[in-house]
Amino acid sequence: MIVKFYGELKAIMGYGKKEIKKTDFKDIEDLINYLVGENENNISNKFINKGKLNEDITILKNGMRIRFEKGLKTKVNRNDKIVFFPPSLGG
């Protein structure tokens, strides 16, 4: 599985792209908990707040927004590409 982070999330995680060898994730929430557990910073609330996906974060699974699938309960497998985007700013 390939995981990518952009913008401030890249800085927070300490990398922009990583291949994840672990293959027994049941869903996006399980993957996020794994990634957060690897990180030395206290970042869990960046992604999940009160059991829900942070509305400011956009997560794509193979190019599709997980918000339109099953959100945090979207299933993942070892061939997936998961991309995390930070909140957009603009004017």
Secondary structure as UniProt FT lines:
FT   STRAND          2..5
FT   HELIX           8..13
FT   STRAND          17..19
FT   HELIX           28..38
FT   HELIX           44..47
FT   STRAND          48..49
FT   TURN            50..51
FT   STRAND          52..53
FT   TURN            55..56
FT   STRAND          58..61
FT   TURN            62..63
FT   STRAND          64..65
FT   HELIX           66..68
FT   TURN            69..70
FT   HELIX           71..73
FT   TURN            78..79
FT   STRAND          81..85
//
